[in-house]
């Protein structure tokens, strides 16, 4: 997966679903988000917490929030104009 590919899940929808019902029933979407977050350079610690089903749910949800913020505000592709000789 490249960092220019779109997210596999809709972060807004998943955030509402997790806030209202918790992680139960959303593990497939969380797993897809974990893969995307790893590929885009999100904090390995946060990604590991989100991916670990043995972690307390509150810790996983906080990790989700931090990862979602990172993915929302980070450009997916960095482009730079070629430098001109001075």
N, C-alpha and C positions, 0 to 999 in steps of 0.2 A: 504494500500500500504506500502510495506516495503522499507527501504532505499537501499536494494540491487536490487530492480527491475529496469529494464532499463527505460530510459526516454520514455514517451509516444509520444514525438515529437522529430524530428531531429532538434537540436538547430541551427546548421549551416544553414540548409535550411530555417527555420523560421526566422532567423536573416536576411538573404538576402531578403526574402519576405517582412518583416517589413521595412527594409531599403529602398526598392524600391517602395513599395506600401502602406505603413502604416498599421494600424491595421484593416482597413476595409476588411472584408472577411476572417479574420484569428482568429476570436473570439473563435471558438471551440478549435483550437490549443493552444491559449493563456490560455483558461480555463483548458485544460489538463496540461499545464505547471504550472499553479497556484497550482493545486492539488499536483503535484509532488514536487514543491518547498516547499510547506507547510510540506509535509511528510518528506522531507530531511533537514528541519531545516533552510531554508533560512530566511532572515530577515522578520519578520511579517509586518513591515512597508512597505518594498518594495513590498512584495506579495500583500498587501492590495491596494497599489497604482496601480499595474499592473491589479488587478482584477476589479478595480472601473472604470466603463465606464464613469462616470461623471468627472473623472480627465482629465486634458489636455493631449492630445496625446503625446506631447513631454515629459511630466512627466512619462507617462506609458512606453514609449520607453526607457527612461533612466533606469527605474526600471527593464525593461526586460534585458537590457545590464548587469546590476549589478547581477541580478539573474542568467543569463546565465553564467557569469564568475564564480560565486560561484559554480554552478552545474558542470561546466566543470573541475574545478580544485580540487574539493572535492572528495576524494575516496568514492565509493558507499558502501563499506563494510570495516570495520576496523577489522583486524585479528591480534591477538597477540599470540606469542608463549608462551606456559606455562613456568612459572619460574622454574628454577632448584634450588634445595636447595644448599646453599653455603657450 
